[in-house]
Amino acid sequence: MNAVSLVNWSPLWALMLLGAVLAVGPLAWVGWRQRHASSTQRLRALTLLTLFLTFDLVLFGAFTRLTDSGLGCPDWPGCYGQAHPVAAQADIQAAQTAMPTGPVTHRKAWVEMIHRYLATSVGALIVVLTVASWRLHRRLRRTPAASQHGEPYPHPLWPTLTLVWVCLQGAFGALTVTMKLFPLIVTLHLLGGLALLALLMVQVVGYQPRATPPVLPRWRWALWGVAALVVLQIALGGWVSTNYAVLVCSDFPQCQGRWWPLMDGAQGFTLWRSLGLTAEGAHLSLEALTAIHYAHRLVAYAALLALAALAWRLHRAALLPGVVRALAGLALWQLLTGLSNVLLGWPLLGAVAHTGGAAGLVLALTWALCVTGPRAGARVLFPQPFATGPSA
């Protein structure tokens, strides 16, 4: 089989055009549903829809990884230099014939390219959000009287930052292919997708009136602490998945019949190494994979206890009832789907659902941190712009 150039820019414009065409559907839907609404309300609706589609994109990215379709097309941004697998059918067939269970098959190529199409369409929506946000901001600056009692909206720097971030995500997507599923790159790509969700959630909150009073500092510290622990746990989960270390412990609560199995953390947590190999190029040992899995499991205990304690304390203080329900439900969801991955042999549905629960926790905690911030900070992040008189 002939060598394939890892980066081939030939289909780039076709892919960008396809992403723009796919974005027309959501834009038209929002335009029709919000045809009698204000510009701010239309932007809010588009931000919500983009958040929803980005959540779907994160789940489909997990599906792509879990079905071993990450190299379904061995080059980037297209597939064998083509914009779709149909045009690359001969090359895909040759690769599949050479390795019927290898990384390149017709099904895997379609899964990989659909993921790229969806990512491109989300990027196009974020471009529209950025341009529309700056236009609204400048229009209100020109007519301050009209915005004196206007609706709140996030500063356009937020969608601009989101646009920069989604471009970085595209770069990490390219590195995922060109570096052959390098575990650190794949894990960072997952974390970048969740950060993109958080950025969009910040903007969704920015369109809401500041009705929630600020909470005491200790609650803010508790929210930040739990959020940091959850992010650490998600990073460890990504490291487990990208190193295919889920099935090294198929029993619970013990691992390999022991409470403290044999582990090699130094080898397992060497970050700069290729998939399945040590930094020296040898095969990764069972003890290293065990260390990866068991670290995720141990931090999971701490994260679940922290989520349960935070939800209980918020409930006792009668604060943020929606967040309490979300945190309690998502913690239980993560426990059940995590157990299913171990006890049922890493089923695809359970693994994707586990990623969805992690994304849900990021959204819930981001929302809680945004709505409970001090009002002075909130006015900086989410201005009710150019108000010169008393608020309505």
C-alpha positions in Angstrom: 0.0 0.0 0.0 1.3 3.4 -1.0 2.3 5.8 1.7 -0.3 8.5 2.4 0.6 12.2 3.0 -0.6 13.0 6.5 -1.7 16.5 5.6 -3.3 17.2 2.3 -5.0 20.6 1.9 -6.7 19.8 -1.4 -10.2 19.2 0.1 -10.0 22.1 2.6 -12.3 24.5 0.7 -14.8 21.8 -0.1 -15.0 20.8 3.6 -15.4 24.5 4.7 -18.2 24.9 2.2 -19.9 21.7 3.4 -19.6 22.9 7.0 -21.2 26.2 6.0 -24.0 24.4 4.2 -24.7 22.2 7.3 -24.8 25.4 9.5 -27.5 26.9 7.3 -30.1 24.5 8.8 -29.6 25.6 12.4 -29.4 29.2 11.4 -32.6 29.0 9.4 -34.4 27.3 12.2 -33.3 29.9 14.7 -34.2 32.7 12.3 -37.7 31.3 11.8 -38.4 30.5 15.4 -37.1 33.9 16.6 -38.4 36.0 13.7 -40.3 38.3 15.9 -37.7 38.4 18.7 -35.0 41.1 19.3 -31.5 40.7 18.1 -30.3 39.8 21.6 -33.0 37.1 21.9 -32.0 35.6 18.5 -28.3 35.5 19.5 -29.3 33.8 22.8 -31.2 31.2 20.9 -28.4 30.6 18.5 -25.9 30.3 21.4 -28.1 27.7 23.1 -28.4 25.7 19.9 -24.7 25.9 19.3 -24.2 24.6 22.8 -26.5 21.7 22.2 -24.8 20.8 18.9 -21.4 21.1 20.5 -22.5 18.7 23.3 -23.6 16.3 20.5 -20.2 16.8 18.8 -18.4 15.8 22.0 -20.5 12.7 22.2 -19.8 11.8 18.6 -16.1 12.4 19.2 -16.3 9.9 22.0 -18.1 7.5 19.6 -15.4 8.0 17.0 -12.6 7.2 19.5 -14.4 4.3 21.1 -15.1 2.6 17.7 -11.4 2.9 16.8 -12.4 5.3 13.9 -9.9 8.0 14.8 -7.7 6.9 11.9 -10.5 5.9 9.6 -9.1 8.4 7.2 -5.3 8.4 7.7 -4.8 12.0 6.5 -6.2 15.4 7.3 -8.4 17.4 6.7 -10.0 15.1 4.1 -9.8 11.4 3.3 -7.0 10.3 1.0 -7.0 13.9 -0.3 -10.8 13.8 -1.0 -13.7 15.6 0.7 -15.7 12.5 1.3 -15.1 8.7 1.5 -17.0 8.0 -1.7 -14.3 9.7 -3.8 -11.7 7.8 -1.8 -13.4 4.5 -2.1 -10.6 2.8 -4.0 -7.9 3.8 -1.5 -10.1 2.8 1.4 -10.9 -0.6 -0.2 -7.2 -1.2 -0.7 -6.4 -0.4 2.9 -9.3 -2.6 4.1 -8.2 -5.5 1.9 -4.7 -5.3 3.3 -5.9 -5.1 6.9 -9.7 -6.1 7.2 -9.7 -5.3 11.0 -7.3 -2.4 10.7 -7.8 1.3 11.4 -9.1 2.1 7.8 -12.4 0.6 6.7 -15.4 2.0 4.9 -17.4 2.3 8.1 -14.6 3.9 10.1 -13.9 6.3 7.3 -17.5 7.5 7.3 -17.5 7.8 11.1 -14.3 9.9 11.1 -15.5 12.2 8.2 -18.9 12.7 9.8 -17.2 13.9 12.9 -15.1 16.3 10.9 -18.2 17.6 9.0 -20.0 18.2 12.4 -17.0 20.0 13.8 -16.7 22.2 10.7 -20.4 23.1 11.0 -20.1 24.0 14.7 -17.1 26.2 13.8 -19.2 27.9 11.2 -21.9 28.6 13.8 -19.3 30.1 16.2 -18.1 32.4 13.4 -21.6 33.6 12.9 -22.0 34.1 16.7 -18.8 36.1 16.8 -19.7 38.4 13.9 -23.3 38.9 15.1 -22.2 39.7 18.7 -19.8 42.4 17.5 -22.4 43.9 15.2 -24.9 44.0 18.1 -22.3 45.5 20.4 -21.3 48.3 18.0 -24.9 49.1 17.2 -25.7 49.6 20.8 -22.6 51.7 21.3 -23.9 54.0 18.5 -27.3 54.3 20.1 -26.8 54.3 23.9 -30.3 55.6 24.5 -31.8 52.5 22.9 -29.7 50.2 25.1 -30.3 52.1 28.4 -32.8 49.5 29.6 -31.7 46.8 27.1 -31.5 43.1 27.6 -28.2 41.8 29.0 -25.7 40.0 26.8 -22.2 38.7 27.1 -19.4 40.9 25.9 -18.4 39.9 22.3 -14.9 39.0 23.5 -16.5 35.8 24.8 -17.6 34.5 21.4 -14.2 35.7 20.0 -12.4 33.7 22.6 -14.6 30.7 21.7 -13.8 31.1 18.0 -10.0 31.1 18.8 -10.6 28.1 21.0 -12.5 26.1 18.3 -9.6 26.8 15.9 -7.2 25.3 18.4 -9.5 22.3 18.7 -9.2 21.9 15.0 -5.4 21.9 15.3 -5.6 19.3 18.0 -7.9 17.2 15.7 -5.3 17.4 13.0 -2.6 16.3 15.4 -4.7 13.4 16.6 -4.5 12.0 13.0 -0.9 13.1 12.1 0.5 11.9 15.4 -1.4 8.5 15.2 -3.6 8.8 18.3 -0.8 10.1 20.5 -2.5 9.7 24.0 -1.6 13.1 25.3 -3.0 14.8 22.2 -6.2 12.8 22.2 -6.7 13.5 25.9 -6.1 17.3 25.4 -8.5 17.2 22.5 -11.2 15.8 24.8 -10.5 18.4 27.4 -10.6 21.1 24.8 -14.0 20.0 23.7 -15.3 20.2 27.3 -13.7 23.7 27.6 -15.6 24.7 24.5 -18.8 23.7 26.2 -17.9 25.7 29.2 -17.2 28.8 27.1 -20.6 28.5 25.4 -22.3 28.0 28.8 -20.7 31.3 30.1 -22.3 33.1 27.1 -25.7 31.4 27.7 -25.7 32.7 31.3 -24.6 36.1 30.0 -28.0 36.6 28.3 -29.9 36.0 31.6 -30.8 38.8 34.0 -28.7 38.7 37.2 -31.5 37.4 39.4 -29.4 35.1 41.7 -27.8 36.9 44.6 -24.2 36.3 45.2 -23.4 33.5 47.6 -20.9 33.5 50.5 -17.2 33.2 49.5 -17.0 29.7 51.1 -19.6 28.4 48.6 -17.6 29.8 45.7 -14.5 28.2 47.0 -16.4 24.9 47.4 -17.7 25.1 43.8 -14.2 25.9 42.4 -12.7 23.1 44.4 -15.2 20.5 43.2 -14.9 21.8 39.7 -11.1 21.4 39.8 -11.5 17.8 41.1 -14.0 17.0 38.4 -11.7 18.3 35.7 -8.8 16.2 37.1 -11.1 13.1 37.1 -12.1 13.8 33.5 -8.5 14.2 32.5 -7.7 10.8 34.2 -10.7 9.3 32.4 -9.5 10.5 29.1 -6.0 9.1 29.9 -7.7 5.7 30.7 -9.6 5.7 27.4 -6.9 6.9 25.1 -4.5 4.3 26.6 -7.2 1.5 26.4 -6.7 0.7 30.0 -10.4 0.2 30.9 -10.4 -3.6 30.9 -7.2 -4.2 32.9 -9.5 -4.2 36.0 -12.6 -6.2 35.3 -13.7 -6.6 38.9 -15.1 -4.1 41.5 -14.4 -2.9 44.1 -11.1 -4.8 43.9 -8.8 -4.8 40.8 -7.3 -8.0 39.6 -8.5 -9.6 42.8 -6.5 -7.2 45.0 -7.3 -4.0 46.9 -3.9 -2.6 45.8 -2.8 -4.3 42.6 0.7 -4.2 41.2 1.2 -0.8 39.4 3.9 1.2 37.6 2.8 4.8 37.9 6.0 6.2 36.5 5.6 4.3 33.2 1.9 4.8 33.0 1.9 8.5 33.6 4.8 9.3 31.3 2.9 11.8 29.1 5.1 12.2 26.1 5.0 8.7 24.5 3.2 7.0 21.6 0.1 4.8 22.0 0.9 1.5 23.7 4.6 2.3 24.1 6.9 3.6 26.7 9.0 6.7 26.2 11.9 4.3 25.2 9.7 2.5 22.6 9.0 -0.7 24.5 5.5 -2.0 24.9 3.6 -0.6 27.9 3.4 -3.1 30.7 0.3 -4.4 32.4 1.4 -2.7 35.6 1.5 0.7 33.8 -2.0 0.2 32.4 -3.2 -0.9 35.9 -1.8 2.3 37.4 -3.7 4.4 34.8 -6.9 2.6 35.5 -6.6 2.5 39.3 -5.7 6.2 39.6 -8.9 7.1 37.8 -10.9 4.8 40.1 -9.4 6.3 43.3 -10.0 9.9 42.2 -13.5 8.8 41.2 -14.2 8.0 44.9 -13.0 11.4 46.0 -15.0 13.2 43.2 -18.2 11.4 43.9 -17.9 12.1 47.7 -17.2 15.8 46.9 -20.2 16.1 44.6 -22.4 14.4 47.1 -21.2 16.6 49.9 -21.6 19.8 47.8 -25.1 18.8 46.7 -26.1 18.0 50.3 -24.7 21.2 51.7 -26.3 23.3 49.0 -29.6 21.6 49.7 -29.4 22.2 53.4 -28.6 25.9 52.7 -31.6 26.1 50.2 -29.2 27.3 47.5 -29.3 26.5 43.7 -31.9 23.7 43.8 -31.5 23.1 40.1 -27.7 22.6 40.5 -28.3 20.3 43.5 -30.6 18.0 41.4 -28.1 18.2 38.4 -25.1 17.3 40.5 -26.8 14.5 42.4 -28.2 13.0 39.2 -25.0 13.3 37.2 -22.9 11.8 40.0 -25.2 8.8 40.1 -25.1 8.6 36.3 -21.3 8.6 36.3 -21.2 5.9 39.0 -23.5 3.6 37.1 -22.0 4.1 33.7 -18.5 3.8 35.1 -19.4 0.5 36.7 -21.0 -0.7 33.5 -17.7 0.0 31.7 -15.8 -2.2 34.1 -18.3 -5.0 34.8 -19.9 -5.3 31.3 -16.6 -5.2 29.3 -16.6 -1.5 28.2 -19.9 -1.4 26.2 -20.1 1.3 23.6 -23.3 2.8 24.9 -22.1 2.9 28.5 -18.7 4.5 27.4 -20.4 7.2 25.4 -22.9 7.8 28.2 -20.0 8.2 30.6 -18.5 10.9 28.4 -21.9 12.6 28.3 -22.1 12.6 32.1 -18.7 14.2 32.3 -19.8 16.9 29.8 -23.0 17.4 31.9 -21.0 18.0 35.1 -18.8 20.6 33.3 -22.0 22.4 32.2 -23.7 22.3 35.6 -20.6 23.5 37.5 -19.9 26.3 34.9 -23.5 27.5 35.2 -23.3 27.5 39.0 -20.0 29.4 39.0 -21.4 32.0 36.6 -24.7 32.7 38.4 -23.2 32.8 41.9 -20.4 35.3 41.2 -20.2 38.8 42.8 -22.4 41.3 41.0 -19.5 43.6 40.4 -17.7 40.9 38.5 -20.9 39.9 36.7 -21.3 43.4 35.3 -17.8 43.2 33.8 -18.4 39.8 32.2 -22.1 40.3 31.3 -22.8 44.0 31.0 -26.2 45.4 30.6 -24.4 47.8 28.4 -24.2 51.6 28.3 -26.9 52.0 31.0 -26.9 55.6 32.2 -30.1 55.7 34.2 -31.7 53.5 36.8 -32.2 49.9 35.8 -35.6 48.7 34.8 
